[in-house]
Amino acid sequence: MGQQLFTHHDKYHLHKVLGFGCLFNFFLRIYWLLAYGSMYIYADSSYSLLIPVAHLTLSLSSLIFQVPQTRLNSKIIIWKELQLHNMVFTSRSAIVMIYSIVCIRNDIDMSYKYYYLYLIGKLALIVLHHMLADYITLKYNTNDKTTTRDINWENIPDNVKRGLKQYYAICQILAINSLILTDNDKTGSGVIEAAFLVMFPIQLSTFLMTLVRKSIITNIHWHIFYTLSLVSPYFLIINTLRSDGDGSDSGYKNKLEIAKVYLPVLYIIFRLQYNFNKYYLMFHIFIINFYIQYRNGLIVL
C-alpha cells in the first residue's frame, strides 16, 4: 500500500506529508469535539492561522497531479471539475476561518459595535466561492451531472441511490447554513469550528478517490466512507444546541437555536422540493437570522 501511495508524481512528498498531517488533524479535533465539546482552535492562539493555511495548501498542491478532463463512468477517480470544485470549497472554509481569526484578533467579535459588518463580509466570501464553483461547472461540466451526487454507484440498488443522493444534497445545504448562521467566537466554537468541519468531507473525498484510483478501495467503499464523513457537521449542531459560547440569556439563546434549526430546514424544503435559487435562499436565511439577532440586541445598527 505504501508503494502505491508514494510515487514519483509527488517528488518531494509535499502533498502526501500535508495530506496525512491534515487527516490526522481532522480526526484529532473531531475526537476532541466529541469528548470535550471543543476542537481547541482558539482564535487568539499564535498557531490558529496555520490550520486553514495548511489545509488550503494541501488542496492547492493537488495541481501537481495530472487528472482527466472528464469523469470516468467505471471508476470514482478525480477529474478536473471535481479537483477545482474541491479546491474552491476548501478555500471557502479556509478563507472564512482566516477572516474570522483575523477579525477576532482585532476585537471584531459578537461584542463589537459593528459586528454586522463582519457578518456581511462573511456572507460575501461564501457567495463569491459559490459563484466561482458555478463558473467551473459552466466551463468543465459536459453532462449536466453534479460532482458528488452523480458519482459512479457500482450496482447499488436504485432506492439506496435515491436516498444517498438526497442525503448528499441535504448535507451540502447544511454545510452552507452552518457557515452562514454560526457566529464568530474567541474560543473558536462558532464559525471557525463550523468551517473546519465542513472542510473534512471535501478533503477526505479526494483522498478516498486516490485510494480508488490505486485499487486500494472500491467505489462502494468510497460511498460508505464519504457518507460517514458527512455526519461530522452534525456534531457541531449538537454542540451548538448544547451550549452557546456567548453566555447570553436563555430567552435569546432559545430564539437563536430555533433559527439555527428551522432556517436550514426551510432552505432544504425550498431548494430540494421547489428548486429555489440557492443564492436567493442564502440571502434570505442570512436576512432572517440577521433580523433575529438585531431584535435580540446582538447587532446594533
N, C-alpha and C positions, 0 to 999 in steps of 0.2 A: 504493500500500500504506500509506503514511504517513497519508493522509487517512482510510483505512478504520480504522486503529488509533486515531488521535487524534480522538475525538468529544466532543460536548458532555456526555456522561454523566459523564465524569471531569473536572469543571470546572477544577480546579487541577492536573490531570495527576499527582496524588499516586500513584495506583495504577500508572500507566504508568511513571513515573520509578522507583518502587520495583521494579516488575516487571523492567525492563531492567537495573537495578542488581543485583538478586538473580540474574538469569540469567547476567550476566557473572561474578558471584561464584562461581556453581556451576562454570562452565566453567574459570575460572582455577584454582580449588582442586583440581578433578579433574585438570587438567593437572599441577599441582604434585605431586599424589599419585602419578601415573604416572611423572613424570620424576624426582622427588626422594624419593619414599617418605613424604611428609608433606604435609598441607594447611596446615600452619603456623597452626593455630588454638590458640595457646598459652593455657592456662587463666589464667596469671598476667599476660597482656597486658591493658593497660587498655582495649583495643578489642574483646576477645573477646566480651563480652556484647552488643555492637552487632550481631553477626551473627545470632544467634537472634531478637533483638528486631526487626530489620529484616525478616526473613523471616516472622515471625508477624504483623507489622503489614501486610505485603503481603497475606497471606491474609485478615485481618480487614477490610481495606479493600475487599474484593470485595463486601461487604454494601451498598455504594453502588449496585450494579447490580441491577436487577430481573431475575429469572430465572424460567423456567417452573416451576410446581409439580410437574409430572411430566415424564419424559423423552420426547423425540420419537423415533419409530421410524425416521424417514427421515434424520436428521442427528445427528452427535455434537456436541451443544452442552450447556452447563452447565445443570443443573436443580437444584432446591432441595436434594434429598437429597445429591447429589454435592457441591454447594457447601459444605454443612455438614460432610459427611464429610471433605473436603479440609482444611477449617479445623481439624477435630479432630485429624487425623493430622499436619498441620503443627505444631499445638500440641504434640502428643506429642513430636515431635523437638525443638522449640524449648524446651519446658519441661525435658526431660531434659538438654539442653545447658546451660541456665541453672543447673539444680540441680547438675550436675556441676562446672561452673565455680566456682560459689559454694562448693561443698564443697572443691575444690582450694585455693581462696584462704584457706580456714580450716584448711588442712593435713589435710583428710579425703581421703586417697588410699589406695593399696594398702599403705602402711606404717603407716597409722593403726590403733591398737589396736581401735577399734570400727568398723572398715571394714564389717563385716557389716550395720550399721545403715544405711549408705549404700545397700548393695545391696537391702535390704528396701524402703527408701524409693523407690528407682528402680523396682522391680517394682510397687509400689503406684501410682505415677504412670502407668505403662504400662497397667495393668489398668483404672484409672479412665477413661483416654481411650477404651479399647475398650468399656467399659460405656456411655459417652456416645455413641459411634458406634452401638452396638446400639439405644440409645433413639431416636436419629434415624431409624434404619431402621424401627423399630416405628411411629414416628409418620408418616413420609413415604412409605415403600415401599408400593406398591399392587399390585405384580405378582410379588412373590417373586423378583425378579431382583437379582443383585449389581450394585454401582455400576460396576465396571470390566469384569468378566469377561463380562457380557451386553450390552455396548455394541454398537451397530449395526455389522454386519460388511460390508455393501455387496458382495454377490456373492463373498465369499471362500469357497473350497471347504470342505466340511464337515470334511475331515480336518485342514485347516490351522486351522480354528476350534477343533477339539478340542485340538489341540496348543498353540495360543496360550492357551486357557483354562487348561490345566494349567500352562503356563509362568507365567501371571499369578498363579495360586494359589500356586505354589512360591515365586515372588519375594516375595509378601506374607508368606508364612511365614518366609522368610529375613530379611525386614525385622524381624519381631518377635524372632526369635532373635538377630539382631545387636545389638539394643538390650538384651536380657536378659543375653547371655553375655559382652559386652565389658566391660572394667574401666575404672576412672577413672584416667587417666594425666595428669601435668602437661604433657606435650608435646602432649596432645590426640589422640594416636594411638589411643586406645581408644574409649570410648563417645561421646566428643564428635564424633569424625570419623564414627563409625557413624551417629549421629543426623542429622548433616548430610547424609550420602549418601542415607539413607533418605528424606529430605525432597525430594530432587531430582526423582524421577519424579512425586511428588504435585503439586508446583507446576508442573512442566513440562506435565503432562497438562491442567491448567486453561488454561495459555497456549495450548496446541495447540487446545483446544476453542474458544477465542476466534478463532483463525485459521480453523477450520472454519466457525464461525458467520458470519464475514465473507467466506467463499468464497475465502480465500487458499490453503487446502489442502483436500484431500478427506478423507473418512472413512478411506480406506486409508492415506493419509499419517499420520493420527493414530495408527493402529495401528503403523505402521513406527517412527515416532519414539518412541512410548511404549515399544514393545518394546525398542528400543535403550537407552533411559534406564534400564530396569530392570536392565541389566547393571552399573550403577555400584556397587551394594553388593558385587558380587563382587570389585571392585578392593581393597576393604578386607579381605576374607577372604584374598586372595593376599598382601597386605601384612602382615597379622597372622601368617600362617604363615611368612613370610619373616623376621620379626623381632619379638620380644617386647619391649615398651617397658620392662619392669621389670628386665631384665637378669638374670633368675633362672637357676638351673642348668638344664642341658639335660634332665635327667630330669623335673623339674617342668614345664618348657616343653612337652615332648613329650606328657605326660599332658593338659595343658590344651588343647593343639592338637587332640588326638584328641577331647576332649569338644566342642570348638567345631565340629568337623566332623560327628561322629556324632550328637550330640543334635539338630541341625536335621534330619538325615536321618530319624531316628526320628519326629520331630514330623510331617514330611511324610507318612510312611507311615501313621501312626495317624490323622492328620487327613483325608487325601485318600482313603485306601483303606478305613478303618474308621469314618470320620466321628466321631472322638472330639471331645468338647467342647474348644474352644480354650483356655478358662480352666483346665481340668483339665491340659491339656498344658503351658501356660505355667508353672503351679506345679510340675509335675513336672520340667521341664528346669531350672528355677531351683534346685530342691532337689538334683538330681543334681550340677549344676555347683557348687553351694554345698558339697556334701559333698566333691567332689574338691579344691576349694580348701582346705577345712578339713583334709583328710587330708595335704595337702602344705604345711601351715604358713602359708598366706597369710591365712587367717581364724583369729582367736583368739576363743574363746567363754569 
